[in-house]
Amino acid sequence: MAAKMATLSFLLLLAIVTCSEAKLGYLKETNMVFYMHDIESGTNVTTIPVAGAPNKPFSVLRFGTIAAIDDLLTKGYNRNSTQVGRARGIYVNSAVDGSDLHFLMSLVFTNKVFNGSTLEVQGSDRFFLKYREVSVVSGTGKFRMGKGYAILETVYLNTMTFFFPIKLYYTSC
């Protein structure tokens, strides 16, 4: 029991020291802009509804629908531009009027600089708005202990393909 208390005390002290350093100005900030290509229909689908309201067709635009995603992340607007990673996770349409997706996703980086690192993003995506802000709640690899926010900007929207440049502001503590 005493060993567990000593370990817990050490971890608490370590957390206090780490956050104290952050307050002294040792924060590392990374700003990135990249595009997330979300495709619901046609060829090369990257978002697929997996559950929804009984007796209704599943659609990411319908309340209660849950969709799995594996979206391409690229440097540029064009889907064929340099790949930087994948956005993997789920959307849940959580608004009765269908206007709000709650999403949980891992941004899994595959480019040279951040290869193998991830950022965990979650929040409310009111996708009919041009700009939305969501939370970056954690990370791994080069983004270990990451936190911050991402701004989603809709560049183009139609019923087949969604393009979102994700402007990511990342701060670690």
Secondary structure in CASP SS format (residue, H / E / C, confidence):
PFRMAT SS
TARGET T0000
AUTHOR 0000-0000-0000
METHOD secondary structure of the structure
MODEL  1
M C 1.00
A H 1.00
A H 1.00
K H 1.00
M H 1.00
A H 1.00
T H 1.00
L H 1.00
S H 1.00
F H 1.00
L H 1.00
L H 1.00
L H 1.00
L H 1.00
A H 1.00
I H 1.00
V H 1.00
T H 1.00
C H 1.00
S H 1.00
E H 1.00
A H 1.00
K H 1.00
L C 1.00
G C 1.00
Y C 1.00
L C 1.00
K C 1.00
E E 1.00
T E 1.00
N E 1.00
M E 1.00
V E 1.00
F E 1.00
Y E 1.00
M E 1.00
H E 1.00
D E 1.00
I E 1.00
E C 1.00
S C 1.00
G C 1.00
T C 1.00
N C 1.00
V C 1.00
T C 1.00
T E 1.00
I E 1.00
P E 1.00
V E 1.00
A E 1.00
G C 1.00
A C 1.00
P C 1.00
N C 1.00
K C 1.00
P C 1.00
F C 1.00
S C 1.00
V C 1.00
L C 1.00
R C 1.00
F C 1.00
G C 1.00
T C 1.00
I E 1.00
A E 1.00
A E 1.00
I E 1.00
D E 1.00
D E 1.00
L E 1.00
L E 1.00
T E 1.00
K C 1.00
G C 1.00
Y C 1.00
N C 1.00
R C 1.00
N C 1.00
S C 1.00
T C 1.00
Q E 1.00
V E 1.00
G E 1.00
R E 1.00
A E 1.00
R E 1.00
G E 1.00
I E 1.00
Y E 1.00
V E 1.00
N E 1.00
S C 1.00
A C 1.00
V C 1.00
D C 1.00
G C 1.00
S C 1.00
D C 1.00
L E 1.00
H E 1.00
F E 1.00
L E 1.00
M E 1.00
S E 1.00
L E 1.00
V E 1.00
F E 1.00
T C 1.00
N C 1.00
K C 1.00
V C 1.00
F C 1.00
N C 1.00
G C 1.00
S C 1.00
T E 1.00
L E 1.00
E E 1.00
V E 1.00
Q E 1.00
G E 1.00
S E 1.00
D E 1.00
R C 1.00
F C 1.00
F C 1.00
L C 1.00
K C 1.00
Y E 1.00
R E 1.00
E E 1.00
V E 1.00
S E 1.00
V E 1.00
V E 1.00
S E 1.00
G E 1.00
T E 1.00
G H 1.00
K H 1.00
F H 1.00
R C 1.00
M C 1.00
G E 1.00
K E 1.00
G E 1.00
Y E 1.00
A E 1.00
I E 1.00
L E 1.00
E E 1.00
T C 1.00
V C 1.00
Y E 1.00
L E 1.00
N C 1.00
T C 1.00
M C 1.00
T E 1.00
F E 1.00
F E 1.00
F E 1.00
P E 1.00
I E 1.00
K E 1.00
L E 1.00
Y E 1.00
Y E 1.00
T E 1.00
S E 1.00
C C 1.00
END
